[in-house]
């Protein structure tokens, strides 16, 4: 942002109130990381503060780096990795530790794999019992990251993770070590496969019985076909965007495909930057992730129509840095942040098309040039978000950055603030007698943004699909109320597999909406969806008293979610079931998470287990 461009008054006002709201918690956090910085680790010869036995254990298997760690003041990078070869997004990380170690060694430092964290895939567990562990895995990852970095051996850290809960969990855990510089090294998206419009068509054809399982599998396999992140703009790619805009990635590195020379050069550079940043308080993670960086993250999420999961994950990551944000901050910013990108499911393009059209560099330039983002922030690349209007290139074998394009190369995918897809970011908070919820309207057509229809109530997503298959939902307008899907009930599984059925009902000419205390991630699309309803049914929220046929009004224009029945009669109803967990609590590891279900906070404060809420 140039000096002549003032910060938008709403962005300024939201930032000021976030800063005021966070004054006590942010000050306490900064004091903790200052104390941690003063306590170590020691970078003197032999890492002097460690006892000989401690150090011997730490270097016993270091091979060629053993002498460097014991006899010199070399800096040491702790690598925390989410590698597994089941997830396409994380498979490329198999080779990253070796590259990072070699690059660190060439720069006079050392890198060690400090630990691994679990990485599960919502795409694989969709509709399965294992999905009930998904949201909780974020906090497990935060705990695992803290364990990995707890050895007082590291001067900096590199985090390897991409997908839904993995990046938020890594960030939450690493912020407990916010006195260290921390960089995230992305793996990048897989190359484009089957066009998203065709994938959506086959999914709906299967839901309608017009395509068989073999045709569906062929389409899905052509979409998800190789190493790298899934190319639609769900939570995984929203994570990558946020990490770049919040200054934790190198500029322009989020959407470079794996297996390319540029990707490898960027990974090597991450190691060098981590070593260079060690001891620099302005590049410490706790300094980078401040109130302005968090607001920038919200703005970028809104400007691109990113995942609704970040109304929880970004709240949780901010809380780990002592910054308190609320759904109202998202909603108020959404009124002034225009929608600049259309990436599936909010359009037909994928993230590779977004990257080719100008990507994060052009997006950030537009936001800065119109006063919608803070430039005066710290980043792992240095001071100022304006550094992120540059793109990485290879000049021979040398990695260089140059200014990105100033105009979109494909205006069907990425536009300017002067010519947006929509004047607002398409994320609203709904209030009413059913509670508070969030709704994303960036892919919802105007004639579906207000739905008033009878409720059809389900306590399990499979019951909705069975009713659809039996034809019980045909020929009528409806609001599908899917309850007992919140964090306390069953870990808040993603309900993405409901999208094709509900979309098909809408295509048949009906007014259709969904109201749920569950989540639908970045996959929520053309059907209006009131998500994360709080308080959830399992905590005694109003959803538990809704009955079939009750008229429900979901109004995204006025921000209301209302049950249109007599209040006294509604309050006198017997609840559908007692408060507490719903359905099976054993099998697929669910029995191990009883303490999480009992301790988790509500969705609007981040659905957090491991931090105060």
N, C-alpha and C positions, 0 to 999 in steps of 0.2 A: 504494500500500500504506500503510495507516495505521500509526502508530507502535506500535499494540498487536498488529499481525500480524507475527510473526517470520518470517524467511526460512526456507523449507523446508530441513531439514538436508541433503538430497541436493543441492539447488540450491546451497546454501552450500558444500558440500564440493567439488562440481565446479568452482565458480567459484574456490575457493582453489587447487585443483590446476592449473587453467588459468593462473592468475596466477603461481604458482610456476614452472610449466613455461616460461612466457613471459618470465620476469624479464630475461634477458639480451637477447633479441631485441626486446622491447618497449622497454627502456631505450635500445637503440641506435637504434630507430626514432624515439623522442621526441627524442633528441639531434639526429638529422638534420633533423627538421622545425623544431626550435628554431633551428638554424643557418640554415635556409632563410628563416625569418621575419626573422631579423636581417639577411639579405642583400638583402631587397627583396621585391616591387617597390617603387619609390619612389612615394609618393602626393603628393609636394610639387608645387608649380607646375611644369608642363611635365614631370612624372614625371622628376625631376631626375637620377636615376641613369642614365637612358638617354642615349646620345649623340644628337646632333641627327639624324644620318642614320638611326639606329635608329628614333627616334620618328617621323621623317618617313614612313618606310615603314609604320609601324604605324597612322598616322592618315590616310594619303593618300586613302582612299576612305570616310572616316567621315562625309562630308556635314555635316549640322547638328551633329554631335557633335565635329567636329574642333577647334573652338576650346575646347570644354569640356575635352578631354583635354590640350591643349597649354598652356592658360593658367590652369588652375585645379586645385585639389587634389581634383577630383571622383573618386569611386570608380568603378572599371570592373569589370564582370562579364564573365567569359569563358564563352560558351555552347558546350558540346560537344554536338552533336546526332547522333542516329542516324536522322534522318528519311529515309524513302523512301516512295514511294506504292505500292509493291508489297505491303508488310506492312500489314494492317489496323490493327495495334497502333501503328504508327509514322506512319501517314498523317496523323493529327491534328497531328503536330509541324510540319507545313508552316507553320502560322501562328504557332507559338510564338515564334520569334525576334523577329518584328515586335511582338508583344504585350509581350515582355520588354523590348525596347528602348524602347518607348513608356512603359511603366511606370517603367523606370529613369530615363528623361529627365524624367518628371514629378516624380520624387523627387530630382532634382538630380544624378543619376549618369549613367552610360553603360553600355551593353552591346554587346559585339561577338561575332559567331560566331567562336570561336577555331578550330574545326575540326569535321570530321565523322568519324564512325566507321562501319564497315560494320555492317549488320544483316541477317543471313540468318534464314530461317524453317525450323525443323525440320519444320513441317507441309507445306511445299512440297517440301523435299528428302528427305522420308521415303522410305527405300528406294532412293534415287538415289545416284549417285557423289558428288554435292555434299555429302551428309550427312557424308562423311568429313572435311570441312573445319569442321564445325559446332563441335565442342568447341574446336578450335584457334582458332576465330574469337574466343573469349573473350580469349585472350592477345594476339591482334592488336589487339583493341579497347583493351586496356590500354595497349599501345604507342602506339596512335593517340591516345588521351586524353593520354598524357604529352607527345607531340609538340605537341598542340594547346595545352597549358597551359605550354609551355616558353619562351614569349616574354617573360616578366617584365613583362607588361602588366596583370596582373589582380589585383584585391584580393579577389575572390570568384569562385565558379564555380557555374553551373547546368548540370546534366546532364540531357539529354533521351533517355530510353531506357526500355524496358519489358521486352522479351522475354528468352528463355532465357539466352543467353550475354552479352547486351548489358549488362544491369545489372551483373552481376559484373565484366565487363571494365571498364566505366566506373568502378566503385568501386575496383578494383585500381589502375587508372592514376591516378585522382584522389588516392588515398592517398599517392602519391609527392609530392603537393603538399598534404600534410595540415596545413600551416600556414595554409591558406586555409579559410574557411568554404565548404562545398559543400552545395548542396541539389539533390535530384532532383525533377523536375517530372513526374509521371505523366500519361498520356493518358487512362486509365480504360478500363473494359471496354465492348465493344459491348453494345447492349441484348439482352435474351434472345431467342433464336430457337427453333428446334425443340427440344422438351424432350430432355434428355440420354438418358432411358430409351428414347425412340423412336429417337434416333440410334444408340444401341448395338444396338438390335434390328435395324435395317436393315443395319448393318455385319456382324452375325453371319449374317443372312439371305443377304447377298452371299457371305460366306465359304462358306456351305453350298450355294450355287448356287440359292438360292430367291428371289433378287432380282437384277435385271440392273444393268448399269453406269448406265443412265439413272436408275433408282430410287435407286441409291447416290449419284450426283451430285446429284440433287434434294434428298436428305436432308442431304448435307454442305453444300450451298449454303444451305439453310434454317437450318443451324446457324451457319455462318460467313458472315454476311450483310451486314456493314457496317463502318464505321470503329470501331476500338477493339480491345482485347485479346480473344482467344478467351475465352469465359466459363467454361471448365472450370478446375479448380484444378491446372493443371500448373505448370511452372517459371515462366512469365511472371507469373501471379498470385501464386505463392509469393514471387517477387521483390518484388512490390508490398507484400505483407504484411510481409516482412522489413525493407524500407526504412522503413516506418512504425514498426514496433516498435523498430528500431535508431536511431530519431530523425533520419532523413535526409529524411523527407517532412514536410510540414505535417500536423498532426493531422487524421485523417478524410478525407484527400485521395486515398487509393489507388484507391477503387472508385467514384468519381463519373464518370458517363458523359461521353464527349466530346460537343462540340457543345451543351453546356448553359451557361446563364449562370453557374451555380455553378462549373463547370469553368474558364471564362474568368476569373472573379474569383480563383480559387485560383492560376492561372498568373500573373496580375498581382501577387498577394501574394508569390509566390516571388521575384520581382524585388526588391520592396521589402525583404523579409527578408534577401536576400543582401547588399544595400547596407548595411542596418543592422548586419549581423553582421561586416562587414569590420573587421578589427583587434581583434575580441573573441576572446581565446584560448580561452574556454570554448565557443565555437561553431566553432572550427577543426575540420575533419573528423577530424584525428588525435586530437583530444581526445574527440570524440563516439564514435568507433568504438574502444572500449576493451574490456577483458575482460568487464565486466558487460553491455555492449551486445550483445556476441557471444553470451553465454549467453542473454540475452533472446531473441535471434533464434532460437537452437536451440529454446528452449521454445515459442515461438509456432509454429514449423514443426511441432513434434510435436503441439501442441494442436489443430492444424487438419488434420493428415494431409497435409502439403505434399509437395513434389516430392523424390524421392530424389536428384535431381541436386544438391541442396544439401549432400549429404554430400561433394561435391567443391567446389561453388562457395563455400559458406560457409567451408570450410576455406581456400580460396584467398584470399578476401577478408580473412579474419582474418589470414592470414600476411602480407598486404600492409601491415597495421598492426602487425606484430610480435607478433601473438597466435597461439599455437599450440594448436589444438584437434584432437581425434582422434575416430575413430568410436566409441571407448568412451565419450567424453563424451556423444555423442548417445544411445547405448544406455542408459547409466546414468540420464540425465534422463528417457528414455522410460518407465522403470519407475514414475515418480512423477507424470509430467505426463499428465493424463487427456485423452482425445479429446473436444473440445468442439464440433467442427464436422463436418458431413457435406456435402461439396461434391464433385460429380462429378470423378473416377471413384470416390470413396469414398461416394457417395450419388447422388441424382438431381438435387439442386439445383445452381444455378450461382452464381457470385460475386455476381450482382445480388441473388439471394435471400438470400445471406449478409449482404450490406450492408443490405438492408431489415430483416433480423431483428435487427439491432443492430451487426453488423459489428465492425470493429477496436476501436471504443470499448468495446463490451461485453466483447469478448474480453480486452482489456487490463485492464479493471476486474476481471474474474474472476481473472485471473492475479495481479494485485497484491493483491487482497483475500484470497487464499489463500496468499500467501507464495511464489508460484511464479515471480515475476519481480522484478528489481531496480528499485526506484523511483529510487534515488539515482544517476541517470545524467545526462549532458549530452545535450541535443537541439538541433536547429536552432530549436526553438520556445522554448527556455529550460530551466532545470533541472527534472528530475523527469519520469519516464515517466507519472505521473498526469495530466500535461497532455493526454495522448492518450486520456483517457476522454471527451474533448469531441468534438463533431461540428460541422462548418462549415455555416452557413446564410446565406441572403441576407435581410437586413432591408431591404426596398426594394432599393436598389442597394449597400447596405453589407454587407460580409462580416463575419460575427460567428461566434463559437463559443459553444456552450452544452453543458451536460452531456448525454451520451448516455443512452439508456435503461438502466435498471438490471435489466431482465428481458428475456429473449428474446421477440421478437414472433412467432417461429416455431420451436418446439422440435423440429421435424423437421430443422432446419438448424443451429441454434446453441443450445447448452445451457450450463448452469452447471456449476461444479466439483462442486456437490452432486448433480447429476443428469447425469453425462456419458454419452456414447455408449459409452465404454469406459474402464476405470480406468487404462489406459496409452496412450501415444502411438502405439503400433503400429509402431515402428521398432526393429529388432533388428540386432545384429551377430552373424553366424554364424561360428563357428570350426570347423575340422576339417582332415582330411588333404587336402582340396581347396583350402584357403586360407581367407582371410577374405572376407566379403561382407556386404552390407546387404540387408535384406528389409523391406518395408512390408506390414503385415498389417491395416491399418485397413479394407480392403475385402474381406479374405479371410474367408470363413465358418469357424467353429471346426472343422468336420469336414474342412477342407482345409489346416489349419495344420501338419500332419505328413504328409508324403508319402514313401513308400518304394516305389520302382519301378525297373525296368530303364532304363538310360540309352539314349537314341537320340541319336547324336552327329552334329552338323553343324558344318562350318567356314564356313558362309555362311547367312545368313537365308533367301535365296532357295531353298536346297536344302530347308529345312524346309517352306516353303510348297509346293514342288513335291511333296514326300512327302505332305503333307496333301491336296493336290488329287488325287493318285493313289490315295488311300484307304489308304496304307501305315501311317498312324497310327491307324486306326480299331480299335475293339474291344479296347483294352488300356489299362492304366495305363502311364504313362511319365514320365520326367524328360528333357526336351529339354535337352541340353547344347549350347549354341551358343558356340563358342570362337573364338579369334583375332579378337575384336571389341574388344579393349582399346586404350588410347591408342597404345602402341607398334606394334600390329599394323596398324591402319587408321584411327586417329583417334577410335575409340570411337563409331561411329554409333549413333543411337537405334534400338531394335528394336521400336518401337511397332506396326508393322504385323503383328507376330506375335500380338498380343493377341486379335483376333477368332477366329483359328483355334484357338488354345489354349483360349480361353474356350468355344468350341463343343464341343471334345472333353470338357471338364469338364462341360458341361451334359448331355452324353450319358451321364453317370453314372460317368465314369472319374476316377481320381486322376491329376492332371496338375500338373507343376511345370516351371519353367525355371531352369537354372543357366547363367550367362553372365559372361564378363569384360567384356561390353558394358553398355549402360544402356537403361533404358526410361522414364526421366523420371517426371513426375507422372502419366503415363498408365498406370503399372503398377496393376493393379486386383485382380480377384477370383482370378486364378491366382497362387499363391505363386511369387515370383521372387527367387532369390538373385542379386543384381546386383553388378557391379563386382568380381568375384572377383579377388583379389590374392594372390600375383603372377599376372599375366595369362599366358596360354599363350605369347604371343610373347616373353616374358621367361623362358621355361623353367618356368612354373608347372605344377602337377600336372594341370590340365585337359588338357594336350596328350597325356597318356598314357591318358585315359579311352577305353574301347572300347564299342561297341554291346553292350548286354546287361549291362554292369556294374551291380550294384545300388547305387543312390544313395539316401541318406536325408537329406531336408531337414526339419529339426525346428525350427520357429520357437518352440516352447514352451521348449525347453531350449537354444536358440541354437547348434545344431550343423549342420554340413554335411559329410557323411561319404560316402566311397566304401567300400563294404563288401566289399573284396577283400583277399587276403593282401598284406601290405605288401612283403615281399621280392619276390614275383612282380610287383607293380605297379612297383616301382623298377627291375626288370630289363627292363621293356618298352622297345622302341624308340619314341622320340617320333614323333608323327604327321607332323611336319615340323620343320625347323630353326627355332630361335628367330629372331625378326626380323619385319619387315613381312610381311603376308599379302596375297595377291591383287594386283590391279593397283595400281601406285603412280603411274600417269600418267593424264591425262585429267581433265577438270573441275577443273583447277588443282592436282591432288594432287601433281604433280611439284614444286611450289613449297614444299611442306611437309615435304620429306624431313628437313630440319634439325630441325623440330618433332618428328617421329616419333622421331628419334634422341635428342632432349634431354628429352622429356617425363618427368615423374615419375609414380609409381604413383597409382592412383585414391585410395588411402587417405590420401595427403598432398595431394590436390587436383588431381592430373593437371596440374601446373603446368609451364610452359615458362620463363616470364620471371622467376621468383623462385627463390631457393635452395630445394631440396627434398631 
